[in-house]
């Protein structure tokens, strides 16, 4: 399947963003995975690549 007619790809970019970098990622279209992150230092965020197609 991967050698002939390769149709693999990715759809989401994910980051574990430091809190001081969150505004940068939000400005660039990333969204929070959940509103209830347990880590006091980072937030889990994602970007859907279909948004740029």
N, C-alpha and C positions, 0 to 999 in steps of 0.2 A: 504494500500500500504506500509506503514512504518513497519507494524508488520509482514506481510508475504512477503517473497522474497525482503527484504530490499535492494534496489539498490541506496541508496542515498550516497552522498559523497561530497567532495569538490575538486576543480581543481586549484584554485588560492589562493595564500597567498597575502595579501595586507598590506602595511605599510605606515604610514605617517612619513617618516624618517626626523629627524633633519638633517640640512645641513652638520654638521660635521660627521654624521654617514653614509652619502650617499656612500662614498668609500667602507665601510664595506659591505653594501648591494649589490653594484655593483660587488664586488669581489665574492660574493656568488650567483650570477646569477640573481639578481633582475633587472628589467628594469623599466624605467619611464613610467607612464601611459600617460602623455602628456609632451610636451616640453614647455608648456605655463602655468606653475603653478603660481597662483597669490600670494601665501603665501611666504613672504620673509624668513620664518624661517624653513619651511619643504618642502619636495617633496613627492608626491604620487608615490609609486612604487609597482610593483607586481612581483610575481614569479609563473610561470606556472608549476604545479606539474607533468604534462606530460613530462617535460624535464628530469625527473629522472627515468622514467619507461623504 
